[in-house]
Amino acid sequence: MRQNGAARGSVQRAAAAAFSGAWLLALGATTALAGDRAGIDLIGYSPDMSYFAFEEFGIQDGSGFAYSSVFILELPTDMWVKGSPIRVRLEEDGSSLSQARRIAAEQARSLLDDHGITEPAMMLALNGDGEAADFTRLEAGWPGYGLDAPRDSFGLELESFEAPSKAACADYTDEPVLGFALTLTRDGERSEIYRDERIPTSRGCPLAYRLYGVAAPFTEPFGADADRQAGLVALVSVYSLGFEGPDRRFIAVPLG
């Protein structure tokens, strides 16, 4: 998952004005977060499902600074596009989270336009923060017709393990730093879609991971030759050593 390494620093041209405007207006309503537990907002996809964009936002622990970061992932290569992520952190007294999100949205607009991020996204499945769930597993499928059961179901399984890191984590914690692996089960067949060989420095000192959800295009692929995995992205919460405890951020893993 290369976007989480050096390329992260760890996805054509005309975006619909209505889409961008609606997203900007939505930034006015935000939810208070406890500690540095970043929230996530799905921005959308390009029409060909080559690019996926999301926002990560919150209040930095210790400093209390509001921040917002916009990521654009190229799904076929699993790389952040050049210029991504766009990061905003407001250090002025009285600055709000809604201001940070609005500024990040404005700064990201041209890059989103350049990559055609016009198609809405939805959360196909979710282990909610307030849910008593097994955060190492998640079952998902495309929504059924009407009240029908989900279709083309699949399962995800998260594994955490000790992994080497270049960060000087031993200077700050006695806990082992962890990498993760993700396995997909579909039609009875299991396939490992990602495994850390070493922890990228951009991840800091990760202490835990959780399966958060699966993002998908709002309009699912149709047709006999349609790739039912196209555009699907697993969202993994990573909890890294922070100033006042573990800080939650997100890792995007393409499933297609």
N, C-alpha and C positions, 0 to 999 in steps of 0.2 A: 504494500500500500504506500506507494512512493510519495504521495502528497503529504505524508506526515513526517518526512525526512527533510533533506536539504531543500527540496523544491518548495516546501512550505515556508522555510526561513525561520511538519507532521506527526467546472469544473469549470440575418446574420446581421445584420446591421440594424434593422428597424424593430424596436420593441414597441408594443402597443402603449400609447400614452395612457389609456384607461387603466391598464394593468399596473404600470408604475405609479400612477396617481393613487390608485386604491391602496397600494402597499404603503405609500407615504402617509396617507390619512390614517391607516391602521396603527401607525406608530404612536399616535397620541394616547392610546390606552395601553398602559403597561401594568404589570403585576409586581408587587414588592417581593423581593427575594430574600431568603434568610441566608446570611453569610455569602460566600462567593460560589453560589450554585448557579452557574450560567443557565440562561434560558435559550431556547432555540426557536427560530421562525423559518419555515420553509418558504423560499421565495419562488422557485419554479424551475422549469426546464426549457431548453431549446426545443423547437418542433420535432427535430430528428432524434431527440433524447441523447444527444452527444454531450450536453452540458447540464449540470445541476447546480443550483445556487441556494445557499441558506445563510441565515444570520445567527450569530451567537452573541448574547448580550448579558449584562449584569452589573453588579456593584462590586468593585474590587475590595477584597478583605484587607483590613489594616488601614488602607488609605481612604476608603469610602468613595473612590473615584468611579464615576459611571463610564462604562465602556461598551463598544459595539464593534463587531468584526463581521465582514461580509466575505464569504468564501464562494468561489466558482470552481467547480471540479469538472475536468474533462473525463467523462466516464470510461471511454475505451482505453485510455492510457493510465487512468487512475493518478492523474497529476493535477495540481492546482494550475490554473492558467496564469500566464505572465501578468503581474500586477495584482494578483490575489494572494493572500487576503488583504482587504482594505480594513485597516484598524483605526479606530478612533477611541481616545481616552481623554475625558475632560477633567482637568485638574483644578479648575477655578471653583472657588467657594460658591455654593448655590447652584451649581450645574446639576441638571437632572438626567435621569436615564432616558427619558423621552427625547431630550435634546441630543444626547449622544447617538441615539438610534436614527434620528432625523438627519444629522450631519453625515453619518455613515451611509445612509440611503442616498443622499445627494451626491456624495463622493463616488459611490459605486454605480450610479446611473449609467454613465457612458460605457463602463466595462460590461455591465449587464446588457446594454443595447448592442454592443459589439458582438456579443455571443448569442444574441437572439433569445434572451430569457423572457419568453412571452407566455409560456404554457403553465397553468397552475399546477401545484403539487398538492398531495394529500398525505396524511399519515395513515398508512395501511394497517398498521398494528402498533400498539404502544404499551410499554410497561410504565405507567404513570408514576410520578414521584411520590404520590400519596397512596400508592397501591401496595398491598401485601402480596408481592409476586416473587417468583423465582427469576431473579434478574440474570441468570445464566442461560435461559431458554426463552424462545418466543415462537409462537405458531401464527402463521399469516396465510392469507389467500386473497384473491381478487373478490370484491363484494359480489354477493349473489344477486340475482334479479329479484327485486321486491324484497320479500322476507326470506328468500332462499338462503341456504348455507353458503359460505364462501367457496369459491371455485379455485382449482389449480393450487391447492394448499401446499405449503412447504414449512419446514422447521429450521430454526437457527439455534446453534449451541455455542456458547462462549466458554473458552478455557483460559485461565490465567496461570502464569508460571514465572519463576525467576528468570531474568534475562539480563545480559550485560548492557551497561550504559556508560557513556563517556562523561556524564554529569557526575559531580562529586557528591553523590547522594549520601554516602556514608558519613560525611561531615555534618549532616543535619538530621539524620534519622537512623535508628537501629533496625527499622523495618526493611524487609527486602523490597527492592523495586521490581516491578512486574511488567512483563509483556503479555500479549494475548494472541489467541488464535480463534478463528471463526469457521464453523462447519455448517454446511447447508445440506439438509435432507429433503429430497424430492422424489416421489414415486418409489420410495424404498431404497434409494441410492444416496449414500453419503459422500460428500466431497468437501475437502478443506479448501476454502476460498482465500484465506489469509492466515499467515503466521509470522509473528515478529522473529527476526533473527537477532536483532539487537534493538535497544530502545533509542529512537531518534532524540537528539538533544532538545528539539522543539517541544517534546512532551514533558520535559523536566524530570521529576522523580515520581513516577506513577505508583500508587499504592493499591489501587483497586480499579476494576472495570465492571460495567453493567451494560446489558443489552437494553437500550432505550426504546428503539422503535425501528420501523421500516417505512421509508419514504417512497412514494410512487407517483407517477403521472396521474392527474385527475381523470384523464381520458385513457382508458386501458387500450393496449394494442389489440386489433381485431384482424381476422383473416386466417386462412389455413396455414400460411407461412409466417405468421406473426411470431416474434420472439416474446414469449410471455414473461421473460425476465428483464426485458429491455426497460431501462430507467429505474429499476428497483435499487434502493440504496439502504444498507443497514446503518443505523446510527448507534454508535457505542459511546457511552459515557465513560470518560477517563477521570479518575480522581487523583490529582497530583499534589505533592506536598506544597502547602501554602503557608501564609503568614499566621493565620489563625485556625489552621486545620486543613484538611484536604479540599482543594478547589476543583469543581466540576467543569470540564470542557467536553467537546464532542469530536469524535472521529467518524468520518464518512467512509464506508466500504461498499463499492459497487458490487452488486450481485449478478449483473448481466454478463 
